[in-house]
């Protein structure tokens, strides 16, 4: 939320589903019930809710249901050979029998999860704990305006429709015996392959999305597609789906491709997918979540929050090492702005005094609690600032440049 939610003529909160203000309208009633729950149970519910929103953003819940049904023998797992005739064109000939039911169910449930549980997550942090933002928010003094909230949910709803439709087509195709390399019996390839293929898929999907993400930050693709997603400098959980549908389908297609090219156990595939989507919600939440000790590869939520705040830097999602490897990890001695492309930033020695001033303001707006040791990792000391200003003065620039 921005400086305030939309108001009605009497000063109350106006109902606006696109800005999720209904969570404010019913805050007192929800809080009355919520406060009766044990703290541990409340945190558990919030975590499960995040997972549920995660499986809604690409309609993956339907894929999980189809593969579970195939595991239990409800669908034929093999595709009988048939000869193709142009005169026999039908949905069945393309393995798309009952496509409408798959599509309708995919969209319906995905929207219910997206708005219902997504609204709960919004309430849990952005309404219930709004007055304590310094304790949990990555950028505690900055909030999306009501218009941008409405924009991200409207765009996210359109993208969700496309994602759910793609998921419905793929799920329907597989349910009707369409070709894939998915298998259901672990003994078919053995446990070593199950573990190996899971690790390979995790690395593949993350490295592929790193490069897709970075490519969409090239000037032309950024301005025509990805810039939509970067309207949200202070992202919320709803920002994760608020991307251009073309880009979203591109990413979704890249992620599901392994199902058709190398043997992949369905449970292993969706375990990785759930992990990725869960952290997608976490990373866009604006909340200062930190990776666990057993996740040395996983960046904290502030990492991607920095990406939204500074635009062309920190392109990784689940394996932070890609940015370190390719030199696109945020550096203390660089300035990052929307008009500075390619992930390298701009040297402090090259920026104008105005750019330095704006950058310092951005750095001060970050929450130290979002970083390890609860200290701002990229904060410049007064001496460092003085040295920068001195160098700027010697090179002919002043604070008014």
TIRO-563471 format. One record per residue (C-alpha): x, y, z; residue number from 1. Coordinates in steps of 0.02 Angstrom, whole numbers, padded with zeros to 5 digits. Example, Ala and Ser with C-alpha at 12.3 -4.5 7.8 and 13.67 -1.06 7.14 Angstrom:
% TIRO-563471
xx yy zz nr
00615 -00225 00390 1
00684 -00053 00357 2
END
This chain:
% TIRO-563471
xx yy zz nr
00000 00000 00000 1
00055 00176 -00029 2
00029 00327 00080 3
-00148 00266 00105 4
-00282 00154 00032 5
-00426 00220 -00075 6
-00553 00309 00033 7
-00740 00327 00018 8
-00833 00489 00049 9
-00848 00452 00235 10
-00663 00426 00260 11
-00678 00237 00267 12
-00588 00111 00158 13
-00675 00088 -00009 14
-00693 -00092 -00067 15
-00573 -00119 -00211 16
-00526 -00301 -00248 17
-00388 -00246 -00367 18
-00300 -00157 -00222 19
-00341 -00294 -00094 20
-00415 -00163 00021 21
-00547 -00288 00075 22
-00414 -00355 00195 23
-00416 -00186 00282 24
-00605 -00178 00287 25
-00614 -00343 00382 26
-00452 -00322 00479 27
-00537 -00312 00649 28
-00639 -00470 00621 29
-00492 -00568 00550 30
-00377 -00510 00690 31
-00504 -00561 00822 32
-00497 -00741 00760 33
-00312 -00739 00720 34
-00259 -00678 00892 35
-00336 -00833 00970 36
-00216 -00946 00875 37
-00050 -01001 00949 38
00096 -00905 00872 39
00177 -01064 00802 40
00014 -01117 00719 41
-00005 -00943 00644 42
00169 -00948 00567 43
00134 -01123 00500 44
-00027 -01064 00417 45
00065 -00916 00338 46
00198 -01033 00269 47
00070 -01154 00197 48
-00024 -01007 00122 49
00135 -00951 00034 50
00156 -01124 -00041 51
-00025 -01123 -00099 52
-00005 -00956 -00187 53
00155 -01025 -00263 54
00065 -01170 -00348 55
-00069 -01052 -00413 56
00045 -00934 -00509 57
00076 -01058 -00650 58
-00074 -01170 -00623 59
00044 -01308 -00565 60
-00081 -01377 -00442 61
-00171 -01454 -00592 62
-00013 -01538 -00655 63
00016 -01610 -00482 64
-00161 -01680 -00477 65
-00146 -01758 -00650 66
00019 -01843 -00610 67
-00045 -01905 -00443 68
-00195 -01978 -00533 69
-00080 -02062 -00660 70
00027 -02128 -00518 71
-00131 -02209 -00447 72
-00181 -02278 -00616 73
-00329 -02164 -00655 74
-00257 -02114 -00825 75
-00168 -02220 -00952 76
00018 -02184 -00936 77
00057 -02235 -01114 78
00001 -02164 -01279 79
-00066 -02293 -01403 80
-00003 -02276 -01580 81
-00131 -02204 -01700 82
-00124 -02150 -01880 83
-00161 -01968 -01913 84
-00294 -01915 -02039 85
-00339 -01737 -02084 86
-00521 -01789 -02093 87
-00516 -01842 -01911 88
-00461 -01676 -01840 89
-00530 -01656 -01664 90
-00473 -01617 -01489 91
-00456 -01803 -01459 92
-00338 -01822 -01607 93
-00223 -01696 -01521 94
-00239 -01781 -01351 95
-00349 -01639 -01291 96
-00508 -01729 -01240 97
-00604 -01631 -01107 98
-00490 -01480 -01130 99
-00626 -01358 -01080 100
-00647 -01441 -00910 101
-00460 -01439 -00880 102
-00449 -01257 -00932 103
-00600 -01198 -00831 104
-00544 -01290 -00675 105
-00365 -01229 -00694 106
-00418 -01047 -00706 107
-00552 -01057 -00571 108
-00445 -01137 -00436 109
-00292 -01033 -00479 110
-00391 -00872 -00460 111
-00468 -00930 -00296 112
-00295 -00967 -00226 113
-00221 -00808 -00298 114
-00350 -00688 -00229 115
-00404 -00782 -00074 116
-00240 -00841 -00002 117
-00141 -00700 -00083 118
-00258 -00579 00005 119
-00224 -00669 00169 120
-00035 -00651 00148 121
-00060 -00467 00108 122
-00161 -00446 00267 123
-00038 -00547 00373 124
00104 -00425 00338 125
00042 -00267 00252 126
-00111 -00238 00361 127
-00084 -00333 00523 128
00098 -00277 00545 129
00098 -00114 00448 130
00138 -00009 00603 131
00291 -00119 00634 132
00363 -00111 00459 133
00539 -00078 00523 134
00537 -00253 00599 135
00496 -00350 00440 136
00495 -00245 00280 137
00646 -00234 00164 138
00606 -00053 00123 139
00509 -00004 00281 140
00472 00176 00233 141
00416 00143 00055 142
00251 00068 -00002 143
00166 00037 -00168 144
00032 00166 -00204 145
-00149 00104 -00215 146
-00140 00130 -00404 147
00014 00020 -00418 148
-00065 -00112 -00306 149
-00214 -00112 -00423 150
-00098 -00119 -00574 151
00004 -00266 -00510 152
-00151 -00369 -00469 153
-00236 -00328 -00634 154
-00080 -00370 -00734 155
-00048 -00522 -00625 156
-00226 -00582 -00656 157
-00202 -00570 -00844 158
-00037 -00663 -00835 159
-00113 -00792 -00719 160
-00247 -00825 -00849 161
-00112 -00861 -00980 162
-00011 -00969 -00860 163
-00163 -01069 -00804 164
-00213 -01096 -00987 165
-00040 -01163 -01032 166
-00044 -01277 -00880 167
-00218 -01338 -00929 168
-00160 -01381 -01106 169
-00006 -01475 -01045 170
-00101 -01566 -00908 171
-00242 -01614 -01025 172
-00117 -01677 -01155 173
-00027 -01786 -01027 174
-00189 -01848 -00949 175
-00243 -01908 -01122 176
-00084 -02010 -01146 177
00019 -01879 -01237 178
00205 -01904 -01258 179
00323 -01856 -01118 180
00476 -01926 -01030 181
00389 -01923 -00861 182
00396 -02086 -00763 183
00307 -02144 -00605 184
00399 -02296 -00540 185
00563 -02250 -00454 186
00632 -02424 -00487 187
00622 -02391 -00675 188
00779 -02284 -00668 189
00834 -02308 -00487 190
00866 -02193 -00342 191
01035 -02126 -00404 192
00952 -02061 -00562 193
00809 -01986 -00462 194
00930 -01887 -00355 195
01043 -01841 -00502 196
00900 -01786 -00616 197
00824 -01681 -00477 198
00987 -01588 -00448 199
01016 -01566 -00636 200
00840 -01499 -00660 201
00860 -01377 -00516 202
01023 -01311 -00588 203
00954 -01307 -00766 204
00796 -01211 -00725 205
00888 -01084 -00618 206
01030 -01052 -00741 207
00907 -01042 -00886 208
00796 -00917 -00794 209
00951 -00817 -00744 210
00992 -00792 -00928 211
00811 -00765 -00979 212
00795 -00635 -00844 213
00957 -00552 -00896 214
00907 -00553 -01080 215
00743 -00468 -01038 216
00847 -00331 -00957 217
00926 -00287 -01124 218
00867 -00113 -01176 219
00740 -00165 -01311 220
00662 -00311 -01217 221
00664 -00216 -01054 222
00572 -00065 -01123 223
00442 -00168 -01218 224
00414 -00312 -01097 225
00505 -00323 -00930 226
00484 -00141 -00881 227
00304 -00183 -00833 228
00370 -00291 -00691 229
00486 -00153 -00632 230
00348 -00029 -00600 231
00353 -00104 -00426 232
00510 -00038 -00340 233
00436 -00096 -00175 234
00368 -00268 -00225 235
00234 -00369 -00136 236
00188 -00553 -00152 237
00069 -00505 -00293 238
00215 -00436 -00395 239
00277 -00611 -00436 240
00144 -00637 -00571 241
00140 -00455 -00627 242
00247 -00479 -00781 243
00213 -00468 -00967 244
00117 -00624 -01024 245
00239 -00653 -01168 246
00385 -00658 -01047 247
00289 -00766 -00924 248
00245 -00897 -01056 249
00425 -00895 -01116 250
00486 -00935 -00940 251
00349 -01064 -00910 252
00392 -01154 -01073 253
00575 -01160 -01024 254
00534 -01236 -00856 255
00419 -01374 -00921 256
00532 -01422 -01068 257
00628 -01557 -00970 258
00467 -01657 -00953 259
00480 -01695 -01139 260
00667 -01716 -01162 261
00740 -01824 -01023 262
00672 -01948 -00896 263
00601 -01854 -00748 264
00501 -01923 -00604 265
00346 -01817 -00584 266
00368 -01796 -00396 267
00547 -01737 -00418 268
00494 -01611 -00550 269
00358 -01535 -00442 270
00466 -01536 -00286 271
00587 -01422 -00376 272
00444 -01320 -00450 273
00365 -01296 -00278 274
00531 -01242 -00205 275
00556 -01117 -00346 276
00381 -01044 -00338 277
00384 -01034 -00148 278
00542 -00930 -00154 279
00467 -00829 -00298 280
00332 -00772 -00177 281
00458 -00746 -00037 282
00577 -00646 -00145 283
00440 -00529 -00207 284
00354 -00513 -00039 285
00452 -00361 00020 286
00476 -00455 00184 287
00650 -00481 00255 288
00651 -00670 00245 289
00822 -00751 00257 290
00882 -00917 00188 291
00906 -01061 00309 292
01077 -01132 00356 293
01049 -01279 00238 294
01025 -01164 00088 295
01199 -01093 00053 296
01149 -01067 -00129 297
00988 -00970 -00091 298
00998 -00780 -00077 299
00898 -00690 00056 300
00739 -00597 00004 301
00832 -00431 00009 302
00935 -00491 -00140 303
00787 -00486 -00259 304
00712 -00336 -00170 305
00875 -00248 -00217 306
00844 -00301 -00396 307
00678 -00208 -00396 308
00748 -00059 -00306 309
00904 -00042 -00416 310
00838 -00124 -00577 311
00983 -00197 -00679 312
01077 -00304 -00552 313
01055 -00467 -00454 314
00972 -00571 -00592 315
00979 -00740 -00504 316
00833 -00820 -00416 317
00880 -00976 -00318 318
01068 -00992 -00345 319
01158 -00831 -00302 320
01322 -00893 -00376 321
01268 -00853 -00555 322
01279 -00667 -00520 323
01446 -00686 -00435 324
01510 -00789 -00581 325
01453 -00666 -00714 326
01491 -00504 -00622 327
01310 -00448 -00601 328
01306 -00461 -00411 329
01274 -00293 -00328 330
01434 -00204 -00276 331
01457 -00071 -00144 332
01565 00037 -00257 333
01439 00044 -00399 334
01281 00144 -00432 335
01132 00056 -00512 336
00989 00147 -00597 337
00852 00106 -00722 338
00949 00192 -00861 339
01111 00095 -00826 340
01097 -00074 -00913 341
01194 -00239 -00922 342
01210 -00275 -00736 343
01379 -00194 -00709 344
01318 -00030 -00636 345
01419 00129 -00645 346
01578 00167 -00548 347
01559 00293 -00407 348
01703 00388 -00487 349
01601 00413 -00646 350
01430 00465 -00581 351
01369 00643 -00558 352
01344 00719 -00387 353
01156 00710 -00414 354
01167 00524 -00450 355
01272 00499 -00294 356
01146 00594 -00188 357
00999 00493 -00255 358
01093 00330 -00233 359
01136 00370 -00052 360
00953 00405 -00017 361
00907 00236 -00090 362
01037 00148 00017 363
00976 00232 00175 364
00798 00173 00139 365
00848 -00010 00155 366
00814 -00106 00315 367
00972 -00166 00404 368
00871 -00310 00478 369
00854 -00382 00302 370
01041 -00417 00293 371
01149 -00543 00383 372
01214 -00482 00550 373
01074 -00352 00537 374
01193 -00226 00459 375
01174 -00133 00294 376
01291 -00224 00176 377
01305 -00082 00051 378
01301 00070 00165 379
01437 00199 00133 380
01524 00279 00281 381
01532 00468 00302 382
01716 00464 00257 383
01680 00366 00098 384
01544 00490 00050 385
01663 00636 00086 386
01795 00557 -00025 387
01669 00533 -00165 388
01610 00712 -00152 389
01790 00773 -00149 390
01831 00674 -00305 391
01674 00741 -00389 392
01725 00919 -00346 393
01901 00894 -00413 394
01830 00825 -00576 395
01722 00979 -00599 396
01558 00912 -00529 397
01460 00985 -00383 398
01310 00925 -00285 399
01199 01024 -00402 400
01263 00933 -00557 401
END
